Amino acid sequence: MCGIAGIYSRGTTAVSRELLLEMGGEIQHRGPDGVGLYLDELFGMVNTRLSIVDLAGGDQPLANEDRRFWVMQNGEIYNSPELQAELEELGHCFATRCDTEVLVHAYEEWGCDSLNRLNGAFAFAIWDRQKKELFLARDRLGIRPLFIAQYGQDLVFASECKSILRHPQAVRKIDPVGLHETFSLWGMAPEQTSFPGIRELSPGHFMRVDASGIVEETCWWDLCFAGATDGRQESEEDLADELRDILYSSTRLRLRADVPVAVYLSGGLDSSLTAAMVRQVSDTPLHSFAVSFADPLFDERIYQEQMARELNTDLQSVNIHGPEIAQVFPEVVWLSEKPLLRTAPAPLLLLSRAVRSKGYKVVLTGEGADEVLAGYNIFREAKVRRFWARQPESELRPLLLRRLYPYLAQNLGRAEAFTRAFFRKKLTDVGDPLYSHQIRFQNSGRMQQLLRRSLRDDLAGMTSPQERLLQRLPQGFNDFTPLGKAQYLEIKTFLQGYLLHSQGDRMLMGNSVEGRFPFLDYRVAEFAARLPDRLRIRGLNEKYLLRKAAAPLLPKNIATREKRPYRAPILKAFVGPNAPEYVHDLLSPGSIDQAGLFDVQVTAALVKKCVNNLEKGVSETDEMALVSVISTMLLSQLFVSRPKHCSPARACKIVIGNRQVLPE
């Protein structure tokens, strides 16, 4: 696990070593164990290493036998031992046991097709010295980030935007289109980041670059959900056994490391099953970590402690109070590099800090299960709305929403009015490809009113985020079942656009911890996508087949426990007597006006509403709006008005052309 950055120049001046080391310095939190530098006239790349496999021999860059191909990687190839054995049988000679070296030999042997043989979470760069060609690739589901920009003659790439922003031609401003995407879809499309001119290489894509520029950018993998008649037809029992076997295999692979591996234990189904499987396939001591909250509304400690007893694991709980969230939030924004709508990443940053303080570099988590196996309310909500749409005037059908949102049953009169005013929007537009997410998109879209009028006017003349999302849908999308469509949208918007960036990779790597996600093994995702809908959601019971597969391994109350969305306190963290001074400064009319992003009066009204309702509380939308303003203002401060710069990295391994030289 590491960070990478590089420049391919089509100009006449050699790539600057100093600039590459500055770029490496910005991502040294991703890899504090060593820095590698590769220079070849108009091409150069830098790597910051987190040593996990082959601790002594795995420093990057690494090359093939004749030193034609050179590689740097951010991530891990979990099936590298099997691939190395296969490549050795084909005549390849390896200098290390490092999984990164497998990439360069595999590319030499199979070219782009080597990607289909990889099981891992990765973003890597391979330089072909002979053809002067750069090959960039990213894992199937976008677990590891890779950003790209073109400045004049330079193509620049890096694991994080902050590295690219060190380029002298980078534009340091907040791109309103990124705000528009976030405030509509909860995340940004790969084509968009917070900063003008910087984009992602899309998940499951590769790119080839030569002296003429980008010559190819291709999707090499995407998830294809079953249609109404072509899902798996085996018995529930057989499919549950198969799912369990795949998860066992996925877990075993993700335990491969030359350092100890820990687990996260939230107390929910996904993390509990992950920890239980680790216990089943490994006989080493199991250390687990969990977030708990002083506020009982968010706390799940009772289930975490139950699972710790069941698994005989040493559990360390990090107890979070509201003020701690606000204190760490600037660092959260600096790491995530994007506006946030929730504070949920903050406790996870504090949790990874605890993991690292105990000497762990690797942790397994339950991330991804809800997306690939249909665990979120948004999927069940869409199912209820489609059922209701068949009889739009029914008074009974919308009452099913109480199963998802129990507060609706607390006041039946108010509930009826609420459902008709809120969930009925576009109820009968069941042919809309975005049907499952329209309630979310419309609700979060209210935050557009926070933006300054001039920005809103400019954005009004552009293609909307929803229309851009429609343009990105794959050719076979209309053949997916309604649930398959909803899951695909959730993976592309929430999982890839927010969760893996802002709660997964970034909050772990902020403390130099590699996260591994058994549920995001591509075999799990592909298996789940071919299941009939009834085995993902049975009635209104989410993750039906996963619960069946988990039943032999978990206590009944955990295996059958209703999904509880992970949340963290917002209002009392940022408003009231315990709010930190920086929040008051950011939200002052002068600061809002100077940043030029938000409407001063609308923002002031939001802040006043939050202050006046500190004890009673405000709506989820208002809380999200508050977080969006604070996070965007921090983003502007940290990257634009008062940019935070890290010191340049110092290389411990330098290769020029194909010759290793001593570091200066």
NORSULMO-V239458 format. One record per residue. N is the residue number from 1. PSI is psi as a letter, one per 40 degrees, with the letter a starting at -180 (NA if undefined). Layout:
n = (N | N)
psi = (PSI | PSI)
This chain:
n = (1 | 2 | 3 | 4 | 5 | 6 | 7 | 8 | 9 | 10 | 11 | 12 | 13 | 14 | 15 | 16 | 17 | 18 | 19 | 20 | 21 | 22 | 23 | 24 | 25 | 26 | 27 | 28 | 29 | 30 | 31 | 32 | 33 | 34 | 35 | 36 | 37 | 38 | 39 | 40 | 41 | 42 | 43 | 44 | 45 | 46 | 47 | 48 | 49 | 50 | 51 | 52 | 53 | 54 | 55 | 56 | 57 | 58 | 59 | 60 | 61 | 62 | 63 | 64 | 65 | 66 | 67 | 68 | 69 | 70 | 71 | 72 | 73 | 74 | 75 | 76 | 77 | 78 | 79 | 80 | 81 | 82 | 83 | 84 | 85 | 86 | 87 | 88 | 89 | 90 | 91 | 92 | 93 | 94 | 95 | 96 | 97 | 98 | 99 | 100 | 101 | 102 | 103 | 104 | 105 | 106 | 107 | 108 | 109 | 110 | 111 | 112 | 113 | 114 | 115 | 116 | 117 | 118 | 119 | 120 | 121 | 122 | 123 | 124 | 125 | 126 | 127 | 128 | 129 | 130 | 131 | 132 | 133 | 134 | 135 | 136 | 137 | 138 | 139 | 140 | 141 | 142 | 143 | 144 | 145 | 146 | 147 | 148 | 149 | 150 | 151 | 152 | 153 | 154 | 155 | 156 | 157 | 158 | 159 | 160 | 161 | 162 | 163 | 164 | 165 | 166 | 167 | 168 | 169 | 170 | 171 | 172 | 173 | 174 | 175 | 176 | 177 | 178 | 179 | 180 | 181 | 182 | 183 | 184 | 185 | 186 | 187 | 188 | 189 | 190 | 191 | 192 | 193 | 194 | 195 | 196 | 197 | 198 | 199 | 200 | 201 | 202 | 203 | 204 | 205 | 206 | 207 | 208 | 209 | 210 | 211 | 212 | 213 | 214 | 215 | 216 | 217 | 218 | 219 | 220 | 221 | 222 | 223 | 224 | 225 | 226 | 227 | 228 | 229 | 230 | 231 | 232 | 233 | 234 | 235 | 236 | 237 | 238 | 239 | 240 | 241 | 242 | 243 | 244 | 245 | 246 | 247 | 248 | 249 | 250 | 251 | 252 | 253 | 254 | 255 | 256 | 257 | 258 | 259 | 260 | 261 | 262 | 263 | 264 | 265 | 266 | 267 | 268 | 269 | 270 | 271 | 272 | 273 | 274 | 275 | 276 | 277 | 278 | 279 | 280 | 281 | 282 | 283 | 284 | 285 | 286 | 287 | 288 | 289 | 290 | 291 | 292 | 293 | 294 | 295 | 296 | 297 | 298 | 299 | 300 | 301 | 302 | 303 | 304 | 305 | 306 | 307 | 308 | 309 | 310 | 311 | 312 | 313 | 314 | 315 | 316 | 317 | 318 | 319 | 320 | 321 | 322 | 323 | 324 | 325 | 326 | 327 | 328 | 329 | 330 | 331 | 332 | 333 | 334 | 335 | 336 | 337 | 338 | 339 | 340 | 341 | 342 | 343 | 344 | 345 | 346 | 347 | 348 | 349 | 350 | 351 | 352 | 353 | 354 | 355 | 356 | 357 | 358 | 359 | 360 | 361 | 362 | 363 | 364 | 365 | 366 | 367 | 368 | 369 | 370 | 371 | 372 | 373 | 374 | 375 | 376 | 377 | 378 | 379 | 380 | 381 | 382 | 383 | 384 | 385 | 386 | 387 | 388 | 389 | 390 | 391 | 392 | 393 | 394 | 395 | 396 | 397 | 398 | 399 | 400 | 401 | 402 | 403 | 404 | 405 | 406 | 407 | 408 | 409 | 410 | 411 | 412 | 413 | 414 | 415 | 416 | 417 | 418 | 419 | 420 | 421 | 422 | 423 | 424 | 425 | 426 | 427 | 428 | 429 | 430 | 431 | 432 | 433 | 434 | 435 | 436 | 437 | 438 | 439 | 440 | 441 | 442 | 443 | 444 | 445 | 446 | 447 | 448 | 449 | 450 | 451 | 452 | 453 | 454 | 455 | 456 | 457 | 458 | 459 | 460 | 461 | 462 | 463 | 464 | 465 | 466 | 467 | 468 | 469 | 470 | 471 | 472 | 473 | 474 | 475 | 476 | 477 | 478 | 479 | 480 | 481 | 482 | 483 | 484 | 485 | 486 | 487 | 488 | 489 | 490 | 491 | 492 | 493 | 494 | 495 | 496 | 497 | 498 | 499 | 500 | 501 | 502 | 503 | 504 | 505 | 506 | 507 | 508 | 509 | 510 | 511 | 512 | 513 | 514 | 515 | 516 | 517 | 518 | 519 | 520 | 521 | 522 | 523 | 524 | 525 | 526 | 527 | 528 | 529 | 530 | 531 | 532 | 533 | 534 | 535 | 536 | 537 | 538 | 539 | 540 | 541 | 542 | 543 | 544 | 545 | 546 | 547 | 548 | 549 | 550 | 551 | 552 | 553 | 554 | 555 | 556 | 557 | 558 | 559 | 560 | 561 | 562 | 563 | 564 | 565 | 566 | 567 | 568 | 569 | 570 | 571 | 572 | 573 | 574 | 575 | 576 | 577 | 578 | 579 | 580 | 581 | 582 | 583 | 584 | 585 | 586 | 587 | 588 | 589 | 590 | 591 | 592 | 593 | 594 | 595 | 596 | 597 | 598 | 599 | 600 | 601 | 602 | 603 | 604 | 605 | 606 | 607 | 608 | 609 | 610 | 611 | 612 | 613 | 614 | 615 | 616 | 617 | 618 | 619 | 620 | 621 | 622 | 623 | 624 | 625 | 626 | 627 | 628 | 629 | 630 | 631 | 632 | 633 | 634 | 635 | 636 | 637 | 638 | 639 | 640 | 641 | 642 | 643 | 644 | 645 | 646 | 647 | 648 | 649 | 650 | 651 | 652 | 653 | 654 | 655 | 656 | 657 | 658 | 659 | 660 | 661 | 662 | 663 | 664)
psi = (h | a | i | i | i | i | h | h | h | e | a | e | h | i | h | h | d | d | d | d | d | d | d | d | d | d | f | e | d | d | g | e | e | i | h | i | h | h | h | g | c | e | i | i | i | i | h | h | h | h | h | d | h | g | d | d | e | e | h | i | i | i | i | a | d | e | f | d | h | i | i | i | i | h | a | i | h | d | f | d | d | d | d | d | d | d | d | d | d | e | e | i | h | i | e | i | e | h | d | d | d | d | d | d | d | d | d | d | d | e | a | d | e | d | d | e | e | h | h | a | h | i | h | i | h | h | h | h | d | d | e | f | h | h | h | h | i | i | i | d | e | f | d | h | i | h | i | i | i | h | h | b | e | h | h | h | i | i | d | i | d | d | d | d | e | e | h | d | e | i | h | g | i | h | h | d | d | d | d | d | d | d | e | d | e | e | i | i | i | d | e | h | a | e | h | h | e | h | i | i | h | i | i | f | i | i | h | h | h | a | e | e | a | h | e | h | h | i | h | e | i | i | h | h | i | i | a | d | e | f | i | i | e | i | i | d | d | d | d | d | d | d | d | d | d | d | d | d | d | d | d | d | d | e | e | h | i | e | i | i | h | i | i | i | g | d | e | i | d | d | d | d | d | d | d | d | d | d | d | d | e | i | e | i | h | h | h | i | i | i | h | i | i | d | h | e | d | e | h | f | d | d | d | d | d | d | d | d | d | d | e | f | i | h | h | h | h | h | h | h | i | d | d | d | d | d | d | e | d | d | d | d | d | d | d | d | f | i | i | i | e | i | e | d | d | d | d | d | d | d | d | d | d | d | d | d | d | e | e | i | e | h | h | h | i | e | i | e | d | d | d | d | e | g | e | i | d | d | d | d | d | d | d | d | d | d | d | d | d | d | g | d | e | h | e | d | d | e | e | d | e | d | d | d | g | d | d | d | e | d | g | d | d | d | d | d | d | d | d | d | d | c | e | e | h | f | d | e | f | e | e | h | d | e | d | d | e | d | d | d | d | d | d | d | e | d | e | d | e | d | i | i | d | d | d | d | d | d | d | d | e | i | h | i | d | d | d | d | d | d | d | e | i | i | d | e | d | e | e | i | i | d | d | d | d | d | d | d | d | d | d | d | d | d | d | d | d | d | d | d | d | e | d | c | d | d | d | d | e | d | f | f | h | h | h | h | g | d | e | e | h | d | d | d | d | d | d | d | d | e | i | i | d | e | e | d | h | h | b | f | h | i | f | d | d | d | d | d | d | e | d | e | e | i | i | d | d | d | d | e | h | i | h | h | h | h | i | i | i | c | d | e | d | e | i | a | d | e | h | i | d | d | d | d | d | d | e | i | d | d | d | d | d | d | d | f | d | i | h | d | d | d | d | d | d | d | d | d | d | d | d | d | f | d | d | d | i | i | i | d | d | d | d | d | d | d | d | d | d | d | d | d | d | d | d | d | d | d | e | c | d | g | h | h | h | i | i | i | i | h | h | e | h | h | h | h | b | e | h | h | i | h | i | NA)
